[in-house]
């Protein structure tokens, strides 16, 4: 819960090399880090985060697909779904109908997109979601307005 190890691999632990580790902890009503599995259909999975995601990072762990970033402020929110690919220097991608950012999570809408919902069911995806914190004085999050 307070430390991690990097092992002996040169990819994570090599002499005279600099490495960065980003370590996050979930905060109820503000951040969620987890995974989901592809549905293989156009009615993709709904992922409950417990808050409205303002920033969402998704990666398919079963292949070398890109890291996609969606956010609440970017032009194309929900229907147009403009996004960034965190792994390269491409400009933002203006693709439509990919996912919706909702008051309590996100819903995948596209069928055959390796980065967020493979046409094959059972693929694994990790995500990091950050949202607006709406937690009452009793430490219970408000998940919708």
Secondary structure, DSSP 8 states (H G I E B T S, - for coil): -------S-TTT--TT-----------TTTEEEEEEE--SSSS--EEE-SS-EEEEEEEETTS----EEEESSSTTTTTT-EEEETTS----EE--SSEEEETTEEEE--SSBTTTB-SSTT-EEEEEEEE---B-TTS-B----
